[in-house]
């Protein structure tokens, strides 16, 4: 059994969550971690790249990372136009780093207990 439909669903859910959370402010940031939002950007775009690569294994790594980080840049530009949000180059850097690591995890991580069927993106 392939997990491709579930990975595509994960991609759609992650993309939707990123879009909603990037546009709507949920109030002041909480927590004691300085620059903790960069970690959230890293995780979100890492998940996006992982699910995109898994759901569409024929896409090259360059395409996956470029698309995910390009979407991150687009969301930063949207935030710059939103009154209660602000764009940040550091957030974009976290998006790019997350996309790189997310694709790397998909491509190079061993299958988890044999339950994931990883398909190579490299030909």
C-alpha positions in Angstrom: 0.0 0.0 0.0 1.3 3.4 -0.9 0.8 6.3 1.5 0.7 8.9 -1.3 -3.0 9.9 -0.8 -2.3 10.5 2.9 0.9 12.5 2.1 -1.1 14.6 -0.4 -3.8 15.2 2.3 -1.0 16.2 4.7 0.3 18.6 2.1 -3.2 20.2 1.6 -3.7 20.4 5.4 -0.3 22.0 6.0 -0.7 24.5 3.2 -4.1 25.5 4.5 -2.8 25.9 8.1 0.2 28.0 6.9 -2.1 30.2 4.8 -4.6 30.8 7.6 -2.0 31.3 10.4 0.1 33.6 8.2 -2.8 36.0 7.5 -4.8 36.1 10.7 -3.1 37.2 13.9 -4.0 35.0 16.9 -3.0 37.6 19.4 0.4 38.4 21.0 3.0 35.7 20.9 3.3 33.6 24.0 6.2 31.5 25.4 9.6 32.2 26.8 11.6 31.1 23.7 13.3 34.0 22.0 12.6 34.0 18.3 10.4 30.9 18.8 8.3 31.8 15.8 11.3 30.9 13.6 11.1 27.4 14.9 7.4 27.3 14.0 8.2 28.5 10.5 11.0 25.9 10.2 8.6 23.0 11.3 5.7 24.2 9.1 7.7 24.5 5.9 9.6 21.3 6.7 6.3 19.5 6.9 5.1 21.2 3.7 8.2 20.0 1.8 8.0 16.5 3.3 4.4 16.1 2.3 4.9 17.6 -1.1 7.8 15.4 -1.9 6.0 12.3 -0.7 2.8 13.1 -2.4 4.4 13.8 -5.7 7.6 11.8 -5.8 8.3 12.6 -9.5 9.0 16.2 -8.6 12.7 17.1 -8.2 14.1 18.2 -4.9 15.0 21.6 -6.4 11.3 22.1 -7.5 10.0 21.1 -4.1 12.3 23.4 -2.1 11.8 26.3 -4.6 8.0 25.9 -4.5 7.8 25.7 -0.7 10.3 28.6 -0.1 8.6 30.6 -2.8 5.3 30.2 -1.1 7.0 31.3 2.1 8.2 34.4 0.4 4.7 35.0 -1.0 3.2 34.7 2.5 5.8 37.2 3.9 4.7 39.7 1.2 1.1 39.1 2.1 1.9 39.8 5.7 3.6 43.0 4.7 0.3 44.1 3.3 -1.7 43.0 6.4 -2.2 45.8 9.0 -1.6 43.6 12.1 1.2 41.5 10.7 4.8 42.2 9.5 7.1 40.6 7.0 10.5 39.3 8.2 13.6 38.2 6.2 14.4 35.9 9.2 11.1 34.2 8.8 11.8 33.6 5.1 15.2 32.1 6.0 13.5 29.8 8.5 11.0 28.8 5.7 13.8 28.0 3.3 15.8 26.0 5.9 12.6 24.1 6.9 11.9 23.3 3.2 15.5 22.0 2.7 15.4 19.8 5.8 11.9 18.6 5.1 12.9 17.4 1.6 16.1 15.9 3.0 14.2 14.0 5.6 11.8 12.6 3.0 14.6 11.6 0.7 17.2 10.2 3.1 15.3 9.0 6.2 14.9 5.3 6.3 11.4 4.0 6.1 9.8 3.9 9.5 9.5 0.3 10.5 8.8 -0.7 6.9 5.5 1.1 6.9 6.5 4.0 4.6 7.2 3.3 0.9 9.7 6.0 0.0 10.1 6.5 -3.7 13.3 8.2 -5.1 13.1 11.7 -6.5 16.5 11.3 -7.9 16.9 9.6 -11.3 
